[in-house]
């Protein structure tokens, strides 16, 4: 399984990888810091799953664009404050 992990903070991406390794030990992870890197990573290798560490600075239209481009790929969005994502959907 190939999993793309997107988030601006390297420490949080590492934490997500640790968490995901407990679920699926044989996955390959590709870390990206922003939407542009996420688009480039998806062109190089189609992932089995996308994990997004949501930050208030992220724009919802970028998320929609990325997820529309790869319909059928499951996405998990990790958030600290549920209201932050709800207002942007």
Buried (B, 14 or more C-beta within 10 A) or exposed (E): EBBBBBBEEEEBBBBBBEEBEEEEEEBEBBBBEEBEBBBEBBEEEEBEBBBBBBBEEBEEEBBEEBBEEBEEBEBEBBBEEEEEBEEBE
